[in-house]
Amino acid sequence: MSKGTSKRYEKNTAAAASKKAARQKRISPLPIAAAVVAAAVIVVALMPKLLGGDQGTGTPVKAGDGENIEISVDSLSPTASLYDNDAEGVTVELMALRDTAGQVRLALNTCQVCAGSPYAYFIQEGDSFICQNCGNVFPVEVVGVDTVNENGCNPVPVTGDVYTIEDGILTVPASFLEANAYRFVNWKRF
């Protein structure tokens, strides 16, 4: 190799090494973009809880003050509807739905175990419910069933011996709601 070629080779090699070092020092935008997207997803997921708005199961319908809750069975779907009732100064919330087989399912929207907690309520995600206090996940099929995980992390069942269905109208008596108002005293959902 001649002296001139050798210097150019060294110069080109040094320039290549310098460029390689600069590339290695540069931070790739991909991890930064991934972190920004992850943060945005977390903020969007927590926004309803932070703002105290709809928790994903539906906007509660004011069903009355100390009155029976009456619901048209035809209005129920696999997505839970929420009905609020003032029971002696405490808002009691009822979840009502029809599963994919058409069976009516009712429960109080508070947990049998976590009921004393301010966050002992459920949100629906697809065909499952999630306790906002302990994170327990369970399928729609256990809503209103009093033999599954009795006294476990489930919504308080409202069984067929509590409610009636007559002429397509489902009725939950105010006396049942009043008897269970103690479960909602510490609620922070509202």
C-alpha positions in Angstrom: 0.0 0.0 0.0 1.3 3.4 -0.8 1.7 6.2 1.7 -1.3 8.1 0.2 -3.5 5.1 0.0 -2.6 4.2 3.6 -3.6 7.6 4.9 -6.9 7.5 3.0 -7.5 4.0 4.4 -6.8 5.2 7.9 -8.9 8.3 7.4 -11.8 6.3 6.0 -11.5 3.7 8.8 -11.4 6.4 11.4 -14.4 8.1 9.9 -16.3 4.8 9.8 -15.4 4.1 13.4 -16.5 7.6 14.4 -19.9 7.2 12.6 -20.3 3.8 14.2 -19.6 5.2 17.7 -22.1 8.1 17.0 -24.8 5.6 16.0 -24.2 3.6 19.2 -24.4 6.7 21.3 -27.6 7.8 19.7 -30.8 6.7 21.6 -33.2 4.9 19.4 -36.6 6.6 19.2 -38.3 3.2 19.4 -38.0 2.6 23.2 -39.1 6.2 23.8 -42.1 5.9 21.6 -43.0 2.6 23.3 -42.8 4.3 26.8 -45.0 7.2 25.6 -47.6 4.8 24.2 -47.6 2.7 27.4 -48.0 5.8 29.6 -50.9 7.0 27.4 -52.6 3.6 27.7 -52.3 3.7 31.5 -53.6 7.2 31.7 -56.6 6.4 29.5 -57.3 3.2 31.5 -57.2 5.1 34.8 -59.1 8.2 33.6 -62.6 7.1 34.5 -61.5 6.1 38.0 -59.6 9.3 38.5 -62.5 11.4 37.3 -65.1 9.4 39.1 -67.1 8.8 35.9 -68.6 5.7 34.3 -66.6 2.7 35.3 -67.2 0.6 32.2 -70.4 -1.3 33.2 -72.7 1.5 32.2 -74.1 4.8 33.5 -76.4 4.1 36.4 -80.1 4.9 36.0 -81.8 6.6 39.0 -84.4 4.0 39.9 -86.2 5.8 42.7 -85.9 6.8 46.3 -86.9 4.0 48.6 -89.1 2.5 45.9 -89.1 -0.9 44.2 -86.9 -1.1 41.2 -88.9 -2.1 38.1 -87.1 -3.2 34.9 -88.4 -4.3 31.6 -86.9 -7.7 31.0 -86.8 -6.9 27.2 -84.4 -4.0 27.9 -81.8 -6.4 29.4 -78.8 -7.5 27.4 -75.4 -9.3 28.1 -74.0 -5.9 29.1 -75.0 -5.1 32.6 -77.4 -2.2 33.3 -77.0 -0.4 36.6 -79.9 0.9 38.7 -79.4 3.2 41.6 -81.9 3.4 44.5 -81.7 5.6 47.5 -82.3 3.3 50.5 -82.5 5.4 53.6 -79.9 7.9 52.5 -77.5 5.3 51.0 -77.3 4.7 47.3 -77.6 1.0 46.6 -76.7 -0.1 43.1 -78.3 -3.1 41.3 -76.7 -4.9 38.3 -79.1 -6.5 35.8 -78.4 -8.4 32.6 -79.4 -11.3 30.5 -76.7 -13.8 29.7 -76.2 -15.1 26.1 -78.6 -18.0 26.9 -81.3 -15.4 27.8 -81.2 -16.0 31.6 -81.9 -13.0 33.8 -79.1 -12.3 36.2 -79.3 -9.8 39.1 -76.8 -8.8 41.8 -76.0 -5.9 44.0 -72.9 -4.1 42.5 -70.8 -4.7 45.5 -68.7 -7.6 46.7 -69.6 -10.1 49.3 -66.2 -9.9 50.9 -64.9 -6.5 49.9 -68.2 -4.6 50.7 -66.6 -2.4 53.4 -64.1 -1.0 51.0 -64.8 2.2 49.1 -63.9 0.4 45.8 -65.9 -2.8 46.3 -67.7 -2.6 43.0 -67.4 -4.3 39.6 -66.8 -3.3 36.1 -67.6 -5.5 33.1 -65.1 -6.3 30.5 -66.7 -8.5 27.8 -68.2 -11.5 29.5 -66.3 -11.1 32.8 -66.6 -8.8 35.8 -63.6 -7.4 37.8 -63.7 -6.4 41.4 -62.2 -2.9 41.7 -61.0 -3.6 45.2 -59.2 -6.9 45.0 -59.0 -7.5 41.2 -60.9 -10.8 41.2 -62.2 -11.7 37.8 -65.2 -13.9 37.3 -67.6 -14.8 34.4 -71.2 -13.5 33.9 -72.5 -16.9 34.7 -71.9 -16.4 38.5 -73.8 -13.1 38.7 -76.9 -13.8 40.8 -75.8 -17.3 41.8 -75.7 -17.7 45.6 -73.9 -21.1 45.6 -70.8 -20.2 43.7 -68.0 -19.0 46.0 -70.6 -18.3 48.6 -69.3 -15.4 50.7 -66.4 -15.0 48.2 -65.5 -12.2 46.0 -68.6 -12.0 43.9 -71.4 -9.5 43.6 -74.1 -10.0 46.2 -76.7 -12.2 44.5 -80.3 -11.2 44.0 -81.9 -14.6 43.5 -85.3 -15.6 42.1 -86.8 -15.7 45.6 -86.1 -12.0 46.0 -87.4 -10.6 42.8 -90.5 -11.2 40.7 -91.2 -11.1 36.9 -94.7 -10.4 35.9 -95.9 -9.3 32.4 -92.3 -8.7 31.4 -91.5 -6.4 34.3 -88.8 -7.5 36.8 -89.4 -6.1 40.3 -86.8 -5.9 43.1 -88.5 -4.8 46.4 -87.3 -1.7 48.2 -87.2 -3.7 51.4 -84.4 -5.9 50.0 -82.4 -2.9 48.9 -82.8 -1.2 52.3 -81.7 -4.4 54.1 -78.5 -4.4 52.0 -77.8 -0.6 52.2 -75.1 -1.3 54.8 -72.9 -2.9 52.1 -72.7 0.5 50.3 -72.0 2.9 53.1 -68.3 3.4 52.3 -68.6 3.4 48.5 -66.5 5.8 46.5 -68.0 5.0 43.0 -70.3 8.0 43.0 
